[in-house]
Amino acid sequence: METLEQMEITSLDELITSARATCSVPYWTSRGDWQGSDTTDVPHVWRWAQLRPQLAAAARLLPMEEAERRALLFCNPGYGGKPFATSSLLGAYQLTKPGENCPVHRHTPSASRFLLEGEGGWTTVEGEKCVLSRGDVVVTPPGAWHDHGNDGSSDIVWMDVLDLPLALRLKCNFFETEYFEVDTASESKAPVSCLSQSERVVRDYSPTVYGTGGVMPRFVTHDRSTGSPQFLYKWKDTKVRLNALRDFEGSPHDGIIVEYINPVTGESAMQTLSFHMQLLRPGEGCLLHRSTASALYSVVEGSGYTEVEGKRYEWGENDSIAVPAWAWHAHVNTSANRDAVLYSVSESAALRKLGLYRREGRQLDGSIVRLD
Ligand code: 1HN
């Protein structure tokens, strides 16, 4: 009997069979398998009016000790029930009752919270207690210790966005929960295991040090994380900037749009995630555009719709909208007298670093231009 290696291959079909038997495949038979994109996520809106009552039920029925996090994870219908909002982003609405907290931990995925409801919710990031009001953003860079809680008198709800699906696909998703601090009050200087961090810098450190663009103290270290040294971005500051810009023409594709940045480098606020806030003036409709990054939006103010690949997705306050990568989309503020404001998170920062970011837009005459 001839071995596989000894058999002479006399046809292309035999070659294919022989190649498969040795775990290879002829290039010319496999092109369809890897050309294009394997993204399966679809546009979707998670409606606040539908999910908020479910969170209330979870608050009523489930003690925090059993939930660990009282979060409703967004499942993109394109992923058959997996908790991925888009190909790269995990999103969730999370409710924390007064007095509850989530123990300190750190992980490789980049994470962010955006406060939707209530006062007194906080995340302590590397010893900075960031107390959130509606519209505030807090980022927890990879490897930064963080714990959460609610010191207020009513429930708080925020939207979590993490690049966990991206980290999973890159096989670098790690979580750690063993956190130690030296108890300064005790005789022994041995580190002890802690569930929460002590505050090591003053409240509102981030907005105090970095909140005014254009000036920055030169007597503090900016080396605080793998990304931005600013962890907390206040909505009141962003709102002032958006209003100051409202009479500019803005972007035809995104209206009056600003990006949350690392104040030291001017780059995106995180190594992998970018954060934007955009103002759509009354009646403003944007032109279609698409990018290689997916995005998850939260409606801060107003109402309107996003057209994605020819279909309209209506939205109102606190709704969350997933726009898949490379999908043509445009936002429209349908109100004649009210602003619409959209917050969004995308993985474009990661793609830019990898040289994989690309953006295209349609012009008024229908032609397509490369934007980035
Ligand atoms: C979350 O808030 C964290 O606290 C980690 O960093 C993982 C997974 C799903 C929803 C929320 C965090 C999470 C999460």
Boltz pocket constraint, residues with backbone or C-beta under 6 A from the ligand:
constraints:
  - pocket:
      binder: B
      contacts: [[A, 69], [A, 71], [A, 73], [A, 90], [A, 92], [A, 111], [A, 140], [A, 160], [A, 162]]
      max_distance: 6.0
